């Protein structure tokens, strides 16, 4: 499992790559615009083009949702049919100037790297989006915009139960368990880096959280192969011939597979459906008598960790932390520290560790996180003699909520 890549560095590279490619394509023609076919072939890397298309789909849906009025019946069948036809025609008349296209391309490049660097975050944003309930056909439809590491995400969807509705919480927890058990099946970052480096030099070391920044990627103006600007109607590079996939066509078909206006008006999010009353829960198999229970039975009772750490957990002392603020505990915990936490705090239970870190990252305040650690977790896992490791976890929590 790899969590040592910096998402900030991925985003930084995405912005620089977008600037480089737009400089080459638009040149001095600031008024030039890209149509749909040009977007689909703008770069030789299919994943970049698909993620730009995905963002355009979001804009398309937003435009559809705005076509509502308190004075007219937009739910009438003739109105819905006319609006569907209008929006499908509109989707075939894309016009993107550099000002609109460059940030879409920058985000697509950052997302391409993030798919491998942080699969859980990519699953949440690129596949689940903002919906709360899902179906298996809907999840598979969302995979049409994924090209990098697609087999990994398809394997996850294929592992899901055949339920009519799946909740967001269930899918998030299930993906964490799937990722923990199958992380070795990921496409290596080096393969993605090699493809991107052909457009703008990049190494895996440039993306490491604590790694050096390669001198080949810092100066944009250094001597690297330069592609002469082409006319605005010609893309930078033509993608190689690939087998057709079920993605939107900008020539003879609408941007999406003709979603009805009723579906969009009923739910502005893609694949949003009613919440199922109950959801299955995946639990990890554990031994009938965990090791920490055996140790607890053989040792004299001790005071609770919440009591022994109350003084050390005071905000005034925990504020004396080292290191910069971290966005998530999952990213902040190094590989060695993760194995230490799993062995010392969770009795070797890998699934328990990942579920706990995910829950801590979801809490809104430092007080809630501290209370969860020193109260619930300390009693559940008998952390009375684990002060050193618990204090390390509490310091990371303070850095997250700094």
N, C-alpha and C positions, 0 to 999 in steps of 0.2 A: 504494500500500500504506500502510495507516494503523496505526501502532503507538504513537500518542501519547496514547491514552486510559488513564486510571488504573483498574485493576481494583478497587483499594481504594475509590475513589470510587463505582464502580458498586455495590459491596457496601453501602457506607454509605447510598446512596440507596435501595437495596432494603429495608434495615431500616426506614428512615423511612417509606417508602411502605406497608409492611406494617402498621406501627403506626397510621398514619393510617386505612387502610381497615378495620382491625380495630376501632379506636375507633368508627368510624361504624357498623359493622355490629353488633357485640356490645353496645356501649354499657355499661350497668350490668348487663346480663344475663350475668354471668360464667359461669353454668352452661349457657348455650346451646350447641348443637352444630350442625355442618353435616353434611348427608348428601351422597351422591354428586351428585345433580342440582344442588344448591346450589353445590358446588365447581366444576362445569363452567360455571356462569354467574355466578361470584362477581364477576368484573370484566368490563367490556366489551372487554378486550384478550384475544383468544383465546390468544396465546402464553403469557401468565401462567397461565391456567387449565390449559393442556396441560402445562406444566412442573410444576405442582403434582401433576397426575395421574401424571406420570412418576415423581415421588418416591414416590407412594403405591404404584406398581407395584413399586418396589424394596423397600418394606416388605412388600408382599404376598409377594414371592419369599423374603424373609428368614424370614417366618413359616412358609412352606412347608418351607424347608430345616431348620427346627428340629424338625419332626415326624419324628424318627428315634429309634430305640432299639436297643440291643444285644440286647434280649430278645425282640423280635418281628420277623417278616418283613414289612418295609414294601415289599418288592419284589414281593410276591404280587399277581397281577392283580386279585383282588377288593378288596384293600386300596388299590391304586392308584386303582381306579375310585371307591371310596368317598371317598378323600381329595380327588380331583379335584372331585367333586361338592360336598364340604364347603367347599373353598377358593373355589369359584365362588359358592356361596351367601354365604360370608363377604364376598367382594368387593362384593356388592350391599347390604351393610349397613354402610356407612361411617359413622362418628360421630367428628367432629373438634371438640374444644373449642378455645377461643382459644389455650391454651398449646401445643397440638400444631400448630395450623394456621398461626399467625403466622410461625414460622421457616421453614415450607415456602414460604409466600408470599414472604418476604424473599429466599430463595434463588432462587425463580423469577424475581423482578424483576431480581436481579443477573445471572442467567443470560441473561435477555432482552437486556440491554445488552451482555453479553459476546459474544453471538453475532455482533454487528457489530464490537465493539471488538477482539476477539481470536478470529478464526475458528479458528485452529489449536487453541487451548486448548478451545474449544467442541466442535470435532470429536472431540478426544481424550476429553472427559468425557461429552458428551451423546450421541454417536453410537457411539463405540467402547466406552465404559464400562471395565470391568476385564477383558474377555475378551482372549484372545491370538490366536485365529484366527476368521475370519469368512467368510461366504458373501454373494454379492450379494443374495439374497432377505432375509437377515438384516439387512444394512445398510439396505435399503429399508424394512424394517419399523421400524427404529429412527428413520427420518425422520418417522414419523407424529406425533412429538411436536415437530417443528420447523415453525413457521409463518413466523417472521421470516427473510428471506433464504433461503427454502427452495429456490428455483430454483438458487442457487449450489451448495448441497450436493447437490441432485439431479444437477446437471451433472457434479459430481465422480464420483458413483457410476456414472453412465452412461459415464464415460470409462474405467472400470476394465476389465481384461481378463476374459473369460468363463472364469474359473478356478473349480474346485470349492472351493478354500480359498485365503484370502488372509491373510497374517500381519500382525500388528500393526505390525511394523517396516516392512514394505513399504507398508502403507497410510499410515503416518505420513510416510514419505519422499515418497511419491507426492502426498500432499495438500500438502506444502510446495511442491513444484514446480508443482502445479496452482494453488495460491493465488498464487504469485509471477507466474504467467503470466496470471491472470484476475482480479487484485484489483480492477480497475476495474468489474467486473460486480457488485460488492457493493451491497446495498441501502444507501442513505445513512443515517448515524446520525441525521440530522435527522428523518427520518420516524418512527423509533422514539421519539425524544425528544418529538416533537409529540404522539404518542398517550399517552405516560406523563405528560406535563405536564398533560393534562386531569384527571388524578387527583391529582397533586402537582407544583407548578411545577418545571420542570427546563429547562436549556439545555445545548447541547453544550459550552459553555465551562466548565460546572460539572464536566464529566467529564475535561477535559484534564489530562494529567500535570503540566504546569507552568502551567496556566491559572488564572484567578481563580475564586473561588467566588461564584456569584451571590447577592446579598442576598435574592433571593426564595426560596432553598432552604435557608437556614441556620436561621432561626427557624421552628419548627413551628407556633407559636401565632399567627403574623402573620395579617393579614386576607386570606384567600383564600376562594373559594367553599366553603361548608360544606354537606355533605349531611346532612340530619337522620338520626339513627339510625333504623333500621327494625327491625321485629320479627326475632327471630333466625331465623325460618324463611324470610325473604325476602332474597335476595342484594342487594348494593349496587346493581348495575346488571345489566340483562338484556342479554346479548350479542345483537347484531343477527342476523337470519337469515342463515345461511351454508350453502353446500353441504355435505352430509354428508361426513365423512372417515372413514378407517379408524382411529378411536381407540376406546378402551374405552368402553362404555356402562355406566352404573351402575344402569340401570333394569331391563332385561330380559336383559342379557348380562353375562358376567363381566368383571372388570377387564382381563383379557387374553384373548386368543383361546384359552382353555381349554388352557394348556400341560399336558402330561401330567406326573404326579408323577415318572415315570421320567426324563423330560428334566431336571426340576429337581434330582432327587437325583443324577443323573449329573454335572451341572454347575451349580453355584449361580449362575453368571453367564449373562446373556442372550446367546444366539447363540454360546456358546463351543463350538468343535469341535476335533478333532485337528489338530495342526500338520502342514502339508503338508511333504513332504521337501525340495522346492525351491520357490523363489518367483521370479517374474520381477522384474527390476530395471530401473527407468526411468533412463536416462542422458540428459543434455543433449547436443545436438549441438555440437561444437566444431570450430574450423578445424583443418585438417590440421597446420599449423605455427603454434602460438600465438605471439602477439607477444612474450611474455616469453622464449620459447625463442630467438627471433631475436636479442633484445637480449643474452641470455646468451652466444650464440655470438660476438657481435661485441665483447664486453667481456672484459678480462683477468679471470682467476679471482680471487676474493676469499675471505677467511675466512668460515666459516659464521656465520650469525646467532646460532646457539647459543653460539658462542665470543665474538662481539663484544658480545652482550647479557648474558653470564653475570653480570657484575658488577652491571649495572643491573637484572637480573631477580632479584637476591637479595631474600629476603623483607623484610629490614630496610629496603631502599630502596623496594620496591614498597608497603610498608605506609604510606608517606607519600602516600596517595591523598587525593583530594578528593571531596566529595559523599557522600550517604548510601548505605547498603547497597541493592543492587538484587536483585530476585528472579530475573530472567532477563536474559541479555545481549540477547535479542531486544527486550525492552521498554526496556532502558536505552539502546540505540543510537538516536540521533536520526536523522531522515531525511537531513539533510546529512551526518552522520557515516557513515551507511550507504553513501551514494553514494561518499564518499571512500574507504571501505574497499574497495568493489567495484572502483573504478577503480585505486587505488594498490596494493592487496594481491592482488587476484584478476584483474588484467588485463582488467577489464570483464566477467568471467564472473559474472552474477547468480546462477545456479544453484549455482555452487561456493561463493559467499558464504553463501547460505542453508543449504546442507548443512553447512558448517563451523560456523556459529553454533549450529545445532541440535545438532551433536555436542558442542560445548563446553558447552552447557547441560545435556547429559546426563551429563557427568563428575561424579564425586563429590567431588573435592578440588581445591584451588587448585594443588597440585603437579602433578596429572595434567594440568590445563588448561595450565599454563605449559610443561610438557614437550612437550605436543602442539603448542603454538605455536612454541616456540624450536627444536624438533627436526624433527618431521614436516613441518609446514606451511612452515617457513623453507626447507627443502631442496626441497620440492615446487614452491614458487612463487618461489624465488630472492629471498628478502627481505633480502639482505645490505646493500642500500642503502635500506632502508625502515624504519630504526630509529624514526623519529618516529611513524609510523602504528602500528608494532608495539607501541611503548611505550603508546600510547593504548589499544590492545586489551588489553594486559596490566593496565593500571590498572583497566579495567572488570572484568576477571576478578577482581582483588583485591577490588573493591567487592562483587561477587557472593558471594564466599566469606568476606566480613568476619565 
